[in-house]
Amino acid sequence: MTLDTQLLSILACPQDKGPLYYFSGDEFLYNPRLARKYLIRDGIPIMLIDESVAVDDLERSQLQGRIESEGIQPTFGQKS
């Protein structure tokens, strides 16, 4: 399930208020600044800090590689 483009354009990390990266096939939003993932369940982003998932260094590196190779854009603003 793909999130609505208009919704994506306003989604921000609830902790640092910065843009997120949407991994549609994996159903999560990612904050590279805090190394946190926000899961998407039944098409609804779970934007609660307490329910976010920490990303270790290996996964962080892999996600950054995917952002670059797949051209994944931030939800708003400039690429971080």
N, C-alpha and C positions, 0 to 999 in steps of 0.2 A: 504494500500500500504506500502510495506517495503522498507526502504532505503538500498541502496547498501552497502555491508560490507566494500568495499574499501573506499567509501565516508565517512562512519562512522569513520573509522580509522584515518581520518585526520581532522574531524570536531572539532573545539575548540570554546569556547565562544569568541566573538569578543571584549568583554570588558576586561576580565582578562586572556584570552588566555589559560585557563584551560580546562580540559575535561568536557564533558557533559554526561548526562544519557538519553538514547533514550527510550521513552515510545511509542512503535510502535502502539499499539492498540488505544492510545489516540492522536497520531500524534503530538508529541512535543518533544523537547529536553529540558532538565532541568539542570540548574546550581545551585547546592545546596549551593555553597559558597556565591552567590549573591541573592539567592532566586528569580530566574528569569526563565521563560519559553520562548522558541523560538518555535513558532508554525510551523507546516509543512502544506503547502497548495498545493494540487494537486501534492504531492510527492516532493515538493521543500521546503527545510528548509529556513525559513525567518530569516536570520542571521543579522538582523539590530537591534542595541541596542534600537533605538527609537520605534521599533515595538515589543519588548519583553514585556512579561506580568509579573507583580510582583506577587509573591506568598505570601499569608499571613501565619502566624505562624501555623494555623491549617492545611492548605494544605501542608505546608513544612513538618510537622510531618507525614502526611499521605504518602507523596511521599517518604520520607526516609524509612518508614515502607515497602513500596512496593519495594524499591531498595533492601532492606535486604531480604524480604520474597521471592521475585521473582528472586533474584540473578542477577539483572540488572547490567551490567558492564559498566564502563566509556568508552567513545569513544577512549581513549588512556591512557597510563600511569597507575599508581596505583590507586586503589580505594581511594576516598577522605573521 
